[in-house]
Amino acid sequence: MDRRQCLALAGAVALGRVVPAYASDQGARYDAVLADYYDFNGTVAVSLGPEVWYTNAVGSANPQTNTPMALNTRFETGSVSKWIAAMVVMKLVDMGKLALDEPITRYLPEYRADTGARLTLRHLMSHTSGVPNEILESRKAHPEMRDQPLEQMEAVRRYASGELRFKPGSEWDYSHSNWLIVKAIVEHVSGQAYRECVSAWLLAPLQLHNSGIFSGDSDKVAGMALGYTPSAQTPWTRNVSPVPDYMAMAGGFYSSATDMLFLMNGVLGGSILTPASRATLLRVNRQEQHYALGGRTQLSGIAGQPRECAWEDGSNGGFRLVARRVLADDVNVVVFNNSSYDHRKLGLLASALTEAAYAGFNPMRYRKAPGA
């Protein structure tokens, strides 16, 4: 067993999961995939359900401190934060505290009544609301506002209360401002800070110790990688974009590769959500975008067959992430990067790792029958 296979085994043992013999036997296959992406810097992880098949950590977590990459290195997840937020909302649906198709003014009476009566949580979380993306436009025009603290409802009033760009449900427009409203609703209905909801309903039940919500600069979080960009003039330049607390749902979640595996498995294949809420979370609302609620669901050609996958990617500053789950087979793949890696190449790496999981192997044949 080589060093990379040892890393895979050590990571799984530390998490209390058993690595099947197939994983260690086929470690070279994953190694070969990763070797093709010689300029990759980050962590990767593959699992069948909760069983870790492969993990690897490559390169530098922080070139400023010469900290090497490790399996428990933490990364910003970018827009995958929206997927996490949608999971929290569906938990509140299961609790009977929210309904996706009620006017949002039922839950947030402070919101402007004329548009609030037309908007629903489903519109907001599927980016079909028509709420203009004023928060992104304002951050681009006024970089200094990135560090400006605001109460959630004040942020909603400033950046998520504009005139609707289209009739809710009629079009698709990716808007960070949607999630300012969703966060205000979750905190109002639950009576808790959003970070407390994430911890209580996702992280604690799944025993995820390298995940959470950050605000401001993520490098203040212990164990966090540094986002950077390689440079021809200098070896690297810092590339970190602060995320204020009021934007936590849009981009404030951080995690590690194995934590993301277990999060996907626990929510999309476990008992965190009811089957009905899980189905709603994954049901596509805009076919042309494959967009469901906070994430995407689409058929992908894998091992010569169309297989339905739930997935999302994210980026912020130098951070990149692709997280994918093959739904019928419970195969999970996570790829994290902190060096501004090309988005297309990161997606190709995730696809190649997924293909490697199926090479000469049928996951459904491997899985034990119930009660076996």
Secondary structure, 3 states (H helix, E strand, C coil): CCHHHHHHHHHHHHCCCCCCHHHHHCHHHHHHHHHHCCCCCEEEEEEECCEEEEEEEECEEECCCCEECCCCCEEECCCHHHHHHHHHHHHHHHCCCCCCCCEHHHCCCCCCHHHHCCCEHHHHHCCCCCCCCHHHHHHHHCHHHHHCCCCHHHHHHHHCCCCCCCCCCCCCCCCCHHHHHHHHHHHHHHCCCHHHHHHHHHHHHHCCCCCEECCECHHHCCCECCCEEECCCCCEEECCCCECHHHHHHHCEEECHHHHHHHHHHHHCCCCCCHHHHHHHHCCCEHHHCECCCCEEEEEEECCEEEEEEEEEEEECCEEEEEEEECCCCEEEEEEECCCCCHHHHHHHHHHHHHHHHCCCCHHHHCCCCCC
